[in-house]
Amino acid sequence: MTTAAVVLAAGASRRLGRSKQLEPWGDSNLLSNVVARTRAFPVDEVWVVLGHDYERILEETEFGDAGVIENPEWSEGIASSIRVALDALTRLSRVDKALIVMGDQPSVPVEVVEALIDSHARSDHQVSVPKYRYSWGNPVLVDRALWPRLMSLEGDEGAQRLWQAHPDWVNEVWFSDLAPRDVDTETDIVELRPKHPGSV
């Protein structure tokens, strides 16, 4: 089985008031760090979805060998990025699964992804979702057969409502840690940003 990780990073960071993708983070920016961490996951390909501030983020972010997908409909919300990403994978990749990664979560442990992929391989479900203590979180692993259903999502909602409506699809993988935090506000930046340059 092969897996492509898709980093969703097309939003306008309205709560922060500036592109959080470019927020200084360690010795680079936030999105560069998320992409680097994602490239360390046990996946075969990495893709990044950009939208708002596309040209500047493309110029100032280190993508390595990750592919970049532009989402011209980014203002609709996260569903549009999922649609654009899975459409691109359908056309450009032969992977079996997509790992959907949030571009504003810089601290997802590699061990979580390893456990998610291992559990999914043993499961007969089409999607594997991490459950951190009491709630579902990200990243989420989805079989290719389910991509068309995900591509029907609309608006600024992710896929969680779809999983809730179809619990028979879901392989729940439990973790004792709290869910990785999003970087949404100045407080998040202060609390989550690496304290020393060069660290991630």
MDTraj code that builds the backbone (N, CA, C; nanometers):
import mdtraj as md
import numpy as np

residues = "MET THR THR ALA ALA VAL VAL LEU ALA ALA GLY ALA SER ARG ARG LEU GLY ARG SER LYS GLN LEU GLU PRO TRP GLY ASP SER ASN LEU LEU SER ASN VAL VAL ALA ARG THR ARG ALA PHE PRO VAL ASP GLU VAL TRP VAL VAL LEU GLY HIS ASP TYR GLU ARG ILE LEU GLU GLU THR GLU PHE GLY ASP ALA GLY VAL ILE GLU ASN PRO GLU TRP SER GLU GLY ILE ALA SER SER ILE ARG VAL ALA LEU ASP ALA LEU THR ARG LEU SER ARG VAL ASP LYS ALA LEU ILE VAL MET GLY ASP GLN PRO SER VAL PRO VAL GLU VAL VAL GLU ALA LEU ILE ASP SER HIS ALA ARG SER ASP HIS GLN VAL SER VAL PRO LYS TYR ARG TYR SER TRP GLY ASN PRO VAL LEU VAL ASP ARG ALA LEU TRP PRO ARG LEU MET SER LEU GLU GLY ASP GLU GLY ALA GLN ARG LEU TRP GLN ALA HIS PRO ASP TRP VAL ASN GLU VAL TRP PHE SER ASP LEU ALA PRO ARG ASP VAL ASP THR GLU THR ASP ILE VAL GLU LEU ARG PRO LYS HIS PRO GLY SER VAL".split()
xyz = np.array([
    [0.0843, -0.1195, 0.0000],
    [0.0000, 0.0000, 0.0000],
    [0.0881, 0.1249, 0.0000],
    [0.0458, 0.2238, -0.0749],
    [0.1213, 0.3491, -0.0836],
    [0.0353, 0.4651, -0.0356],
    [0.1021, 0.5674, 0.0166],
    [0.0315, 0.6795, 0.0793],
    [0.0888, 0.8123, 0.0329],
    [0.0000, 0.9064, 0.0021],
    [0.0397, 1.0450, -0.0226],
    [-0.0114, 1.1307, 0.0914],
    [0.0760, 1.2111, 0.1496],
    [0.0338, 1.3095, 0.2491],
    [-0.0019, 1.4385, 0.1775],
    [-0.1144, 1.4979, 0.2173],
    [-0.1606, 1.6238, 0.1586],
    [-0.1705, 1.7267, 0.2698],
    [-0.0889, 1.8312, 0.2606],
    [-0.0881, 1.9376, 0.3611],
    [-0.1822, 2.0484, 0.3138],
    [-0.2874, 2.0756, 0.3908],
    [-0.3843, 2.1792, 0.3546],
    [-0.3400, 2.3130, 0.4136],
    [-0.2995, 2.4054, 0.3254],
    [-0.2427, 2.5329, 0.3720],
    [-0.2869, 2.6482, 0.2831],
    [-0.4158, 2.6482, 0.2434],
    [-0.4643, 2.7472, 0.1473],
    [-0.5373, 2.8641, 0.2106],
    [-0.5636, 2.8593, 0.3402],
    [-0.6493, 2.9592, 0.4032],
    [-0.5845, 3.0951, 0.4229],
    [-0.6698, 3.1927, 0.4601],
    [-0.6256, 3.3317, 0.4729],
    [-0.5880, 3.3706, 0.6154],
    [-0.5954, 3.2796, 0.7099],
    [-0.5561, 3.3075, 0.8497],
    [-0.6299, 3.4297, 0.9044],
    [-0.7617, 3.4309, 0.8872],
    [-0.8400, 3.5494, 0.9261],
    [-0.8287, 3.5813, 1.0744],
    [-0.8234, 3.4798, 1.1592],
    [-0.8167, 3.5052, 1.3037],
    [-0.6856, 3.5742, 1.3408],
    [-0.5782, 3.5394, 1.2698],
    [-0.4479, 3.5979, 1.3003],
    [-0.4297, 3.7325, 1.2322],
    [-0.4907, 3.7493, 1.1156],
    [-0.4816, 3.8769, 1.0447],
    [-0.3633, 3.8877, 0.9497],
    [-0.2880, 3.7794, 0.9338],
    [-0.1774, 3.7735, 0.8386],
    [-0.1537, 3.6265, 0.8043],
    [-0.0789, 3.6016, 0.6998],
    [-0.0590, 3.4633, 0.6549],
    [0.0242, 3.3851, 0.7567],
    [-0.0416, 3.2974, 0.8308],
    [0.0322, 3.2220, 0.9330],
    [0.1319, 3.1250, 0.8705],
    [0.1090, 3.0883, 0.7440],
    [0.2036, 3.0002, 0.6758],
    [0.3451, 3.0584, 0.6790],
    [0.3548, 3.1932, 0.6772],
    [0.4840, 3.2622, 0.6700],
    [0.5352, 3.3071, 0.8066],
    [0.4648, 3.2710, 0.9124],
    [0.5069, 3.3122, 1.0471],
    [0.6451, 3.2542, 1.0774],
    [0.7401, 3.3373, 1.1244],
    [0.8726, 3.2843, 1.1588],
    [0.8618, 3.1668, 1.2560],
    [0.9329, 3.0595, 1.2244],
    [0.9211, 2.9363, 1.3030],
    [1.0543, 2.8639, 1.2986],
    [1.1268, 2.8613, 1.4109],
    [1.2607, 2.8042, 1.4080],
    [1.3477, 2.8868, 1.3154],
    [1.4143, 2.8218, 1.2211],
    [1.5000, 2.8946, 1.1283],
    [1.4330, 2.9154, 0.9926],
    [1.3005, 2.8961, 0.9862],
    [1.2281, 2.9190, 0.8603],
    [1.0891, 2.9734, 0.8922],
    [0.9855, 2.9222, 0.8262],
    [0.8505, 2.9665, 0.8593],
    [0.7639, 2.8460, 0.8978],
    [0.6430, 2.8759, 0.9424],
    [0.5552, 2.7708, 0.9946],
    [0.5292, 2.6622, 0.8905],
    [0.4927, 2.7017, 0.7682],
    [0.4602, 2.6012, 0.6682],
    [0.5827, 2.5181, 0.6299],
    [0.6994, 2.5813, 0.6211],
    [0.8214, 2.5046, 0.5934],
    [0.8418, 2.3958, 0.6979],
    [0.8160, 2.4295, 0.8235],
    [0.8309, 2.3317, 0.9311],
    [0.7300, 2.2189, 0.9196],
    [0.6042, 2.2535, 0.8881],
    [0.5017, 2.1498, 0.8735],
    [0.5369, 2.0581, 0.7565],
    [0.5818, 2.1149, 0.6457],
    [0.6191, 2.0341, 0.5292],
    [0.7376, 1.9428, 0.5632],
    [0.8381, 1.9965, 0.6314],
    [0.9544, 1.9151, 0.6695],
    [0.9128, 1.7994, 0.7593],
    [0.8253, 1.8273, 0.8548],
    [0.7790, 1.7208, 0.9445],
    [0.7002, 1.6163, 0.8651],
    [0.6164, 1.6631, 0.7733],
    [0.5351, 1.5713, 0.6940],
    [0.6230, 1.4830, 0.6059],
    [0.7312, 1.5398, 0.5538],
    [0.8228, 1.4610, 0.4711],
    [0.8938, 1.3532, 0.5532],
    [0.8960, 1.3691, 0.6858],
    [0.9557, 1.2682, 0.7731],
    [0.8572, 1.1561, 0.8078],
    [0.7299, 1.1747, 0.7733],
    [0.6305, 1.0698, 0.7985],
    [0.6580, 0.9505, 0.7051],
    [0.6106, 0.8313, 0.7411],
    [0.6293, 0.7137, 0.6547],
    [0.5307, 0.7139, 0.5376],
    [0.5470, 0.8113, 0.4480],
    [0.4603, 0.8250, 0.3305],
    [0.5460, 0.8228, 0.2043],
    [0.4813, 0.8008, 0.0907],
    [0.5529, 0.7880, -0.0359],
    [0.5610, 0.9198, -0.1124],
    [0.4649, 1.0078, -0.0922],
    [0.4610, 1.1371, -0.1596],
    [0.4099, 1.2417, -0.0630],
    [0.4494, 1.3682, -0.0863],
    [0.3949, 1.4814, -0.0099],
    [0.3492, 1.5875, -0.1089],
    [0.2279, 1.6372, -0.0866],
    [0.1702, 1.7440, -0.1666],
    [0.1226, 1.8542, -0.0724],
    [0.1276, 1.9788, -0.1197],
    [0.0861, 2.0937, -0.0378],
    [-0.0141, 2.1755, -0.1176],
    [-0.1275, 2.2062, -0.0563],
    [-0.2304, 2.2870, -0.1215],
    [-0.2182, 2.4319, -0.0740],
    [-0.1969, 2.5231, -0.1684],
    [-0.1872, 2.6657, -0.1401],
    [-0.3028, 2.7400, -0.2057],
    [-0.3350, 2.8576, -0.1519],
    [-0.4412, 2.9396, -0.2102],
    [-0.4161, 3.0868, -0.1855],
    [-0.4596, 3.1359, -0.0679],
    [-0.4370, 3.2752, -0.0313],
    [-0.2872, 3.3067, -0.0286],
    [-0.2499, 3.4223, -0.0828],
    [-0.1094, 3.4661, -0.0818],
    [-0.0183, 3.3646, -0.1510],
    [-0.0708, 3.3025, -0.2562],
    [-0.0046, 3.1898, -0.3219],
    [0.1395, 3.2204, -0.3626],
    [0.1584, 3.3293, -0.4382],
    [0.2913, 3.3578, -0.4940],
    [0.3942, 3.3804, -0.3843],
    [0.3563, 3.4558, -0.2823],
    [0.4511, 3.4881, -0.1748],
    [0.4871, 3.3624, -0.0953],
    [0.3871, 3.2814, -0.0633],
    [0.4138, 3.1594, 0.0128],
    [0.4990, 3.0637, -0.0697],
    [0.4696, 3.0544, -0.1989],
    [0.5486, 2.9683, -0.2869],
    [0.6944, 3.0114, -0.2886],
    [0.7177, 3.1417, -0.2873],
    [0.8535, 3.1956, -0.2962],
    [0.9303, 3.1814, -0.1652],
    [0.8605, 3.1941, -0.0515],
    [0.9287, 3.2038, 0.0775],
    [0.9280, 3.0746, 0.1595],
    [0.8727, 2.9680, 0.1037],
    [0.8603, 2.8417, 0.1777],
    [0.9466, 2.7338, 0.1140],
    [1.0069, 2.6502, 0.1973],
    [1.0892, 2.5388, 0.1511],
    [1.0013, 2.4140, 0.1396],
    [0.9840, 2.3650, 0.0160],
    [0.8972, 2.2493, -0.0079],
    [0.9743, 2.1202, -0.0301],
    [1.1069, 2.1285, -0.0519],
    [1.1812, 2.0077, -0.0815],
    [1.1264, 1.9413, -0.2055],
    [1.1002, 1.8105, -0.1967],
    [1.0471, 1.7395, -0.3133],
    [0.8942, 1.7283, -0.3105],
    [0.8296, 1.8064, -0.2247],
    [0.6831, 1.8039, -0.2190],
    [0.6241, 1.8737, -0.3410],
    [0.5147, 1.8211, -0.3921],
    [0.4433, 1.8855, -0.5007],
    [0.3515, 1.9947, -0.4470],
    [0.3279, 2.0970, -0.5258],
    [0.2412, 2.2087, -0.4849],
    [0.1176, 2.2119, -0.5740],
    [0.0013, 2.2227, -0.5108],
    [-0.1271, 2.2297, -0.5804],
    [-0.1907, 2.3641, -0.5479],
    [-0.2315, 2.4385, -0.6487],
    [-0.2977, 2.5672, -0.6239],
    [-0.4494, 2.5465, -0.6165],
    [-0.5099, 2.6051, -0.5141],
    [-0.6552, 2.6016, -0.4978],
    [-0.7116, 2.7409, -0.5264],
    [-0.7641, 2.7648, -0.6467],
    [-0.8170, 2.8970, -0.6786],
    [-0.9462, 2.9291, -0.6040],
    [-1.0086, 2.8269, -0.5441],
    [-1.1347, 2.8470, -0.4720],
    [-1.1136, 2.8442, -0.3210],
    [-0.9930, 2.8829, -0.2774],
    [-0.9571, 2.8711, -0.1358],
    [-1.0530, 2.9455, -0.0429],
    [-1.1127, 3.0560, -0.0909],
    [-1.1972, 3.1376, -0.0039],
    [-1.3244, 3.0647, 0.0393],
    [-1.3594, 2.9568, -0.0308],
    [-1.4780, 2.8791, 0.0077],
    [-1.4570, 2.8093, 0.1420],
    [-1.3327, 2.7703, 0.1698],
    [-1.3055, 2.6998, 0.2942],
    [-1.2321, 2.5690, 0.2703],
    [-1.2182, 2.4927, 0.3766],
    [-1.1315, 2.3751, 0.3746],
    [-1.1812, 2.2669, 0.2781],
    [-1.3128, 2.2575, 0.2592],
    [-1.3651, 2.1548, 0.1692],
    [-1.3095, 2.1718, 0.0285],
    [-1.2930, 2.2965, -0.0152],
    [-1.2404, 2.3196, -0.1502],
    [-1.0973, 2.2681, -0.1630],
    [-1.0184, 2.2808, -0.0568],
    [-0.8809, 2.2309, -0.0607],
    [-0.8774, 2.0782, -0.0642],
    [-0.9687, 2.0149, 0.0081],
    [-0.9772, 1.8688, 0.0032],
    [-1.0136, 1.8244, -0.1379],
    [-1.1116, 1.8911, -0.1980],
    [-1.1532, 1.8562, -0.3345],
    [-1.0376, 1.8711, -0.4341],
    [-0.9710, 1.9875, -0.4294],
    [-0.8615, 2.0151, -0.5230],
    [-0.7481, 1.9149, -0.5034],
    [-0.7165, 1.8851, -0.3778],
    [-0.6066, 1.7922, -0.3487],
    [-0.6371, 1.6524, -0.4017],
    [-0.7560, 1.6023, -0.3717],
    [-0.7886, 1.4658, -0.4127],
    [-0.8088, 1.4559, -0.5637],
    [-0.8567, 1.5623, -0.6245],
    [-0.8659, 1.5639, -0.7709],
    [-0.7265, 1.5524, -0.8327],
    [-0.6317, 1.6300, -0.7768],
    [-0.4938, 1.6247, -0.8277],
    [-0.4332, 1.4860, -0.8081],
    [-0.4549, 1.4268, -0.6903],
    [-0.4005, 1.2931, -0.6651],
    [-0.4622, 1.1892, -0.7588],
    [-0.5918, 1.2037, -0.7841],
    [-0.6594, 1.1106, -0.8743],
    [-0.5954, 1.1143, -1.0126],
    [-0.5586, 1.2338, -1.0569],
    [-0.5022, 1.2498, -1.1906],
    [-0.3518, 1.2212, -1.1969],
    [-0.2800, 1.2577, -1.0905],
    [-0.1340, 1.2610, -1.0978],
    [-0.0627, 1.1507, -1.0197],
    [-0.1356, 1.0778, -0.9375],
    [-0.0706, 0.9808, -0.8493],
    [-0.1440, 0.8473, -0.8525],
    [-0.0707, 0.7429, -0.8229],
    [-0.1305, 0.6092, -0.8180],
    [-0.1372, 0.5553, -0.6742],
    [-0.1214, 0.6418, -0.5741],
    [-0.1214, 0.5952, -0.4348],
    [-0.2575, 0.5380, -0.3972],
    [-0.2559, 0.4541, -0.2925],
    [-0.3776, 0.3879, -0.2446],
    [-0.4533, 0.4705, -0.1411],
    [-0.3786, 0.5567, -0.0697],
    [-0.4380, 0.6282, 0.0440],
    [-0.3893, 0.7724, 0.0464],
    [-0.4703, 0.8588, 0.1077],
    [-0.4298, 0.9971, 0.1303],
    [-0.4296, 1.0250, 0.2808],
    [-0.3199, 1.0831, 0.3283],
    [-0.3095, 1.1282, 0.4668],
    [-0.3333, 1.2788, 0.4652],
    [-0.4441, 1.3226, 0.5220],
    [-0.4799, 1.4645, 0.5185],
    [-0.4233, 1.5333, 0.6421],
    [-0.3322, 1.6275, 0.6174],
    [-0.2549, 1.6948, 0.7221],
    [-0.2929, 1.8426, 0.7251],
    [-0.3094, 1.8996, 0.8440],
    [-0.3405, 2.0417, 0.8568],
    [-0.2123, 2.1250, 0.8520],
    [-0.2103, 2.2270, 0.7694],
    [-0.0908, 2.3096, 0.7529],
    [-0.0587, 2.3994, 0.8696],
    [-0.1476, 2.4045, 0.9701],
    [-0.1210, 2.4889, 1.0877],
    [-0.1020, 2.4059, 1.2142],
    [-0.0671, 2.2778, 1.1978],
    [-0.0388, 2.1914, 1.3128],
    [0.1072, 2.1447, 1.3038],
    [0.1995, 2.2200, 1.3645],
    [0.3415, 2.1898, 1.3490],
    [0.3943, 2.0796, 1.4400],
    [0.3104, 2.0265, 1.5277],
    [0.3647, 1.9340, 1.6281],
    [0.2994, 1.7962, 1.6251],
    [0.2564, 1.7507, 1.5081],
    [0.2030, 1.6142, 1.4974],
    [0.3196, 1.5162, 1.5096],
    [0.3177, 1.4279, 1.6074],
    [0.4298, 1.3337, 1.6233],
    [0.4352, 1.2320, 1.5092],
    [0.5555, 1.2009, 1.4652],
    [0.5737, 1.0971, 1.3631],
    [0.5128, 0.9660, 1.4123],
    [0.5227, 0.9415, 1.5437],
    [0.4719, 0.8161, 1.6000],
    [0.3202, 0.8026, 1.5809],
    [0.2497, 0.9144, 1.5822],
    [0.1044, 0.9096, 1.5595],
    [0.0753, 0.8606, 1.4181],
    [0.1477, 0.9143, 1.3211],
    [0.1263, 0.8745, 1.1816],
    [0.1653, 0.7281, 1.1611],
    [0.2761, 0.6857, 1.2218],
    [0.3172, 0.5454, 1.2115],
    [0.2081, 0.4529, 1.2659],
    [0.1544, 0.4883, 1.3825],
    [0.0501, 0.4054, 1.4437],
    [-0.0770, 0.4063, 1.3605],
    [-0.1098, 0.5218, 1.3038],
    [-0.2296, 0.5347, 1.2203],
    [-0.2188, 0.4458, 1.0965],
    [-0.1036, 0.4509, 1.0300],
    [-0.0829, 0.3715, 0.9092],
    [-0.0795, 0.2220, 0.9416],
    [-0.0131, 0.1846, 1.0508],
    [-0.0071, 0.0438, 1.0907],
    [-0.1462, -0.0108, 1.1225],
    [-0.2239, 0.0672, 1.1977],
    [-0.3587, 0.0241, 1.2350],
    [-0.4477, 0.0143, 1.1116],
    [-0.4325, 0.1090, 1.0211],
    [-0.5146, 0.1091, 0.8992],
    [-0.4868, -0.0155, 0.8150],
    [-0.3611, -0.0555, 0.8088],
    [-0.3232, -0.1729, 0.7297],
    [-0.3880, -0.3000, 0.7838],
    [-0.4144, -0.3031, 0.9139],
    [-0.4762, -0.4208, 0.9757],
    [-0.6293, -0.4128, 0.9774],
    [-0.6821, -0.2961, 0.9407],
    [-0.8259, -0.2708, 0.9498],
    [-0.8949, -0.2970, 0.8166],
    [-1.0257, -0.3234, 0.8222],
    [-1.1031, -0.3337, 0.6983],
    [-1.1910, -0.2106, 0.6769],
    [-1.1582, -0.1018, 0.7483],
    [-1.2304, 0.0241, 0.7325],
    [-1.1620, 0.1114, 0.6272],
    [-1.2377, 0.2079, 0.5731],
    [-1.1865, 0.2924, 0.4653],
    [-1.1173, 0.4186, 0.5133],
    [-1.1359, 0.4522, 0.6402],
    [-1.0731, 0.5727, 0.6943],
    [-1.0237, 0.5436, 0.8356],
    [-0.9055, 0.5953, 0.8680],
    [-0.8527, 0.5834, 1.0045],
    [-0.8373, 0.7226, 1.0634],
    [-0.8952, 0.7402, 1.1821],
    [-0.9002, 0.8706, 1.2481],
    [-0.8337, 0.8594, 1.3846],
    [-0.7412, 0.9507, 1.4175],
    [-0.6845, 0.9476, 1.5528],
    [-0.7836, 1.0023, 1.6551],
    [-0.7968, 0.9326, 1.7666],
    [-0.8779, 0.9831, 1.8769],
    [-0.7840, 1.0175, 1.9913],
    [-0.7688, 1.1468, 2.0166],
    [-0.6799, 1.1945, 2.1220],
    [-0.7613, 1.2101, 2.2505],
    [-0.7409, 1.1199, 2.3432],
    [-0.8172, 1.1165, 2.4678],
    [-0.9671, 1.1132, 2.4406],
    [-1.0286, 1.2309, 2.4202],
    [-1.1751, 1.2333, 2.4136],
    [-1.2312, 1.2765, 2.2794],
    [-1.1478, 1.3150, 2.1844],
    [-1.2027, 1.3706, 2.0610],
    [-1.1204, 1.3297, 1.9390],
    [-1.1879, 1.3233, 1.8244],
    [-1.1197, 1.2964, 1.6997],
    [-1.0326, 1.4147, 1.6601],
    [-0.9280, 1.3867, 1.5834],
    [-0.8394, 1.4937, 1.5404],
    [-0.7794, 1.4635, 1.4046],
    [-0.6626, 1.5188, 1.3809],
    [-0.5910, 1.5030, 1.2542],
    [-0.4490, 1.4558, 1.2830],
    [-0.3802, 1.4025, 1.1808],
    [-0.4221, 1.3806, 1.0423],
    [-0.5136, 1.2587, 1.0288],
    [-0.5801, 1.2492, 0.9143],
    [-0.6738, 1.1412, 0.8862],
    [-0.6265, 1.0664, 0.7614],
    [-0.6404, 0.9346, 0.7636],
    [-0.5963, 0.8500, 0.6525],
    [-0.7187, 0.7946, 0.5798],
    [-0.7245, 0.8153, 0.4474],
    [-0.8448, 0.7816, 0.3705],
    [-0.8093, 0.6970, 0.2480],
    [-0.8788, 0.5844, 0.2320],
    [-0.8592, 0.4999, 0.1146],
    [-0.9031, 0.5714, -0.0128],
    [-0.8380, 0.5389, -0.1218],
    [-0.8697, 0.6004, -0.2509],
    [-1.0170, 0.5808, -0.2901],
    [-1.0742, 0.4654, -0.2550],
    [-1.2135, 0.4371, -0.2915],
    [-1.3116, 0.5379, -0.2318],
    [-1.2702, 0.6037, -0.1237],
    [-1.3583, 0.6984, -0.0563],
    [-1.3374, 0.8430, -0.1032],
    [-1.2351, 0.8673, -0.1849],
    [-1.2064, 1.0040, -0.2282],
    [-1.3247, 1.0718, -0.2965],
    [-1.3996, 1.0017, -0.3843],
    [-1.5125, 1.0704, -0.4477],
    [-1.6142, 1.1265, -0.3484],
    [-1.6369, 1.0551, -0.2390],
    [-1.7298, 1.1070, -0.1375],
    [-1.6730, 1.2323, -0.0711],
    [-1.5442, 1.2310, -0.0426],
    [-1.4813, 1.3495, 0.0165],
    [-1.4862, 1.4687, -0.0792],
    [-1.4775, 1.4413, -0.2077],
    [-1.4761, 1.5478, -0.3069],
    [-1.6135, 1.6107, -0.3256],
    [-1.7157, 1.5566, -0.2561],
    [-1.8489, 1.6176, -0.2599],
    [-1.8714, 1.7153, -0.1448],
    [-1.7717, 1.7285, -0.0568],
    [-1.7846, 1.8224, 0.0561],
    [-1.7869, 1.9660, 0.0059],
    [-1.8555, 2.0524, 0.0809],
    [-1.8623, 2.1942, 0.0469],
    [-1.8447, 2.2778, 0.1727],
    [-1.8013, 2.4040, 0.1509],
    [-1.7953, 2.5007, 0.2606],
    [-1.6692, 2.4909, 0.3450],
    [-1.6773, 2.5426, 0.4666],
    [-1.5617, 2.5505, 0.5544],
    [-1.5651, 2.4409, 0.6601],
    [-1.6109, 2.3247, 0.6194],
    [-1.6125, 2.2108, 0.7098],
    [-1.5219, 2.1025, 0.6547],
    [-1.4506, 2.0395, 0.7442],
    [-1.3708, 1.9258, 0.7030],
    [-1.4590, 1.8030, 0.6895],
    [-1.4004, 1.6863, 0.7026],
    [-1.4734, 1.5623, 0.6768],
    [-1.5352, 1.5008, 0.8023],
    [-1.5179, 1.5647, 0.9184],
    [-1.5604, 1.4997, 1.0414],
    [-1.7101, 1.4679, 1.0422],
    [-1.7911, 1.5575, 0.9856],
    [-1.9352, 1.5315, 0.9818],
    [-1.9665, 1.4072, 0.8978],
    [-1.8894, 1.3878, 0.7917],
    [-1.9053, 1.2693, 0.7072],
    [-1.8714, 1.1431, 0.7853],
    [-1.7628, 1.1480, 0.8631],
    [-1.7257, 1.0322, 0.9448],
    [-1.8330, 1.0038, 1.0498],
    [-1.8862, 1.1099, 1.1095],
    [-1.9897, 1.0910, 1.2124],
    [-2.1156, 1.0285, 1.1540],
    [-2.1449, 1.0620, 1.0287],
    [-2.2643, 1.0078, 0.9629],
    [-2.2447, 0.8632, 0.9181],
    [-2.1185, 0.8217, 0.9052],
    [-2.0876, 0.6858, 0.8583],
    [-1.9841, 0.6208, 0.9495],
    [-2.0202, 0.5941, 1.0745],
    [-1.9223, 0.5373, 1.1689],
    [-1.8698, 0.4009, 1.1244],
    [-1.9448, 0.3323, 1.0383],
    [-1.8992, 0.2021, 0.9892],
    [-1.7784, 0.2146, 0.8974],
    [-1.7493, 0.3354, 0.8482],
    [-1.6310, 0.3581, 0.7654],
    [-1.5046, 0.3721, 0.8489],
    [-1.5220, 0.4048, 0.9796],
    [-1.4117, 0.4613, 1.0585],
    [-1.3393, 0.3600, 1.1453],
    [-1.2081, 0.3580, 1.1307],
    [-1.1186, 0.2879, 1.2225],
    [-1.0623, 0.3923, 1.3178],
    [-1.0997, 0.3826, 1.4440],
    [-1.0592, 0.4814, 1.5438],
    [-0.9295, 0.4344, 1.6105],
    [-0.8275, 0.5194, 1.6075],
    [-0.6978, 0.4843, 1.6664],
    [-0.6752, 0.5757, 1.7860],
    [-0.6673, 0.5148, 1.9047],
    [-0.6663, 0.5946, 2.0272],
    [-0.5248, 0.6332, 2.0684],
    [-0.5107, 0.7598, 2.1127],
    [-0.3840, 0.8105, 2.1653],
    [-0.4100, 0.8787, 2.2995],
    [-0.3164, 0.8610, 2.3922],
    [-0.3356, 0.9170, 2.5263],
    [-0.3062, 1.0672, 2.5312],
    [-0.2343, 1.1179, 2.4318],
    [-0.1992, 1.2600, 2.4310],
    [-0.3193, 1.3461, 2.3919],
    [-0.3093, 1.4752, 2.4225],
    [-0.4062, 1.5712, 2.3713],
    [-0.3823, 1.5911, 2.2220],
    [-0.4840, 1.6345, 2.1510],
    [-0.4714, 1.6580, 2.0074],
    [-0.3683, 1.7669, 1.9794],
    [-0.2932, 1.7554, 1.8687],
    [-0.2011, 1.8626, 1.8307],
    [-0.2778, 1.9937, 1.8136],
    [-0.2191, 2.1020, 1.8618],
    [-0.2879, 2.2312, 1.8554],
    [-0.2684, 2.2992, 1.7207],
    [-0.3708, 2.3734, 1.6801],
    [-0.3612, 2.4598, 1.5626],
    [-0.2915, 2.5897, 1.6017],
    [-0.2254, 2.6511, 1.5052],
    [-0.1735, 2.7867, 1.5226],
    [-0.2761, 2.8814, 1.4621],
    [-0.3548, 2.9460, 1.5475],
    [-0.4621, 3.0347, 1.5006],
    [-0.4493, 3.1776, 1.5511],
    [-0.3879, 3.1945, 1.6682],
    [-0.3874, 3.3247, 1.7344],
    [-0.2451, 3.3620, 1.7785],
    [-0.2293, 3.4876, 1.8235],
    [-0.0999, 3.5314, 1.8768],
    [-0.0592, 3.4457, 1.9958],
    [-0.1545, 3.4081, 2.0794],
    [-0.1251, 3.3242, 2.1955],
    [-0.0700, 3.1889, 2.1513],
    [-0.1316, 3.1305, 2.0483],
    [-0.0815, 3.0024, 1.9966],
    [0.0632, 3.0162, 1.9504],
    [0.0931, 3.1264, 1.8822],
    [0.2293, 3.1475, 1.8328],
    [0.3284, 3.1533, 1.9488],
    [0.2936, 3.2306, 2.0510],
    [0.3825, 3.2450, 2.1667],
    [0.4052, 3.1105, 2.2349],
    [0.2995, 3.0324, 2.2483],
    [0.3088, 2.9072, 2.3238],
    [0.3668, 2.7918, 2.2433],
    [0.3504, 2.7950, 2.1111],
    [0.3897, 2.6801, 2.0294],
    [0.5183, 2.7007, 1.9497],
    [0.5571, 2.8273, 1.9261],
    [0.6748, 2.8521, 1.8441],
    [0.8001, 2.7975, 1.9128],
    [0.8908, 2.7340, 1.8387],
    [1.0155, 2.6841, 1.8991],
    [1.0901, 2.7966, 1.9702],
    [1.1433, 2.7638, 2.0861],
    [1.2087, 2.8659, 2.1677],
    [1.3503, 2.8983, 2.1186],
    [1.4078, 2.8077, 2.0385],
    [1.5455, 2.8282, 1.9911],
    [1.5493, 2.8174, 1.8396],
    [1.6143, 2.9108, 1.7719],
    [1.6281, 2.8999, 1.6266],
    [1.6902, 2.7670, 1.5876],
    [1.6397, 2.7121, 1.4784],
    [1.6938, 2.5858, 1.4300],
    [1.6197, 2.4642, 1.4821],
    [1.5355, 2.4832, 1.5875],
    [1.4579, 2.3711, 1.6395],
    [1.3248, 2.3660, 1.5689],
    [1.2621, 2.2487, 1.5710],
    [1.1301, 2.2319, 1.5078],
    [1.0353, 2.1632, 1.6036],
])
top = md.Topology()
chain = top.add_chain()
for i, resn in enumerate(residues, 1):
    res = top.add_residue(resn, chain, resSeq=i)
    for name in ("N", "CA", "C"):
        top.add_atom(name, md.element.get_by_symbol(name[0]), res)
traj = md.Trajectory(xyz[None], top)
